[in-house]
């Protein structure tokens, strides 16, 4: 889509699901909450530009990450400082790891799960297949590590991509650089302790068994053109944003899609596409969330577009972020959003702090 106007652009008052959305803009050090009218009703100012996003915890606080100046140079979606904020803008907990990137989640036990980079051992770098020849980082190949820490920073669990023999069965997309192995962009701690994870450069999503650290489920499908925001739904299916880009070839349809997948059959049971398909396209970032009403909230990230669709794909609410970056090396002039989260007016995360009528 081409941005011609911003703010609230579509609103079916009778069918749109009432609630609030939280998001941040790449390059702007602020996390915002908007109502159904697209008005900012609350915000937090971060010390650095966001490390992708922020979301609300069940205790009513906001968990976010921001980009510290240290760490590997030139790697995308860096964070480094994970912070928990109360509603009044006070930091009540923080943890710094300059290697942290992309995703971070608070576990039900109070621990925090996050992704970090770690330079791979030289012998394992030689085992990495695929990617553009000669495109390694100046330091070598940075591997992904998923780490769970207690509030005091004590490490209680780790998983390393380079130590997982199954990972070497999935080469890096030949169009991707060999700077990272494997560009994890999403992690979700599951109720049984396992971790749902997504590796963008390998077109791979998997469930890591907490005890064995092996895959108990996985799917690799190049036809989706890489994916973001892989999440477990209440019905046991998996939802993700299929970017539809950076594949060996892009078919005549083109465009992105949102997919609800049955993990048993590995087949879609529901899918949203643009009409025509190429009118809905974000080749990186982005996400989707099934709401309790049965509709789906979508982030078309590169365009800063948040919208809601019915099960048959009709758009009933749409908001285009008016927050553009004025001066930034990568995102100058853009309003891009990594992902957003939706909260009903009576959600425990809001703790009654915002009006019951979000309009």
Helices and strands as residue ranges (DSSP letters): E 7-11, E 20-24, E 30-34, E 40-45, E 50-56, E 62-67, E 80-85, E 91-96, E 100-106, E 112-119, H 122-125, E 142-149, E 155-160, G 161-163, G 165-169, E 180-181, E 184-189, E 195-199, G 200-202, E 204-208, E 215-220, G 222-224, E 227-232, E 238-242, E 257-262, E 267-273, G 277-279, E 287-290, E 296-300, G 301-303, E 305-309, E 315-320, E 341-343
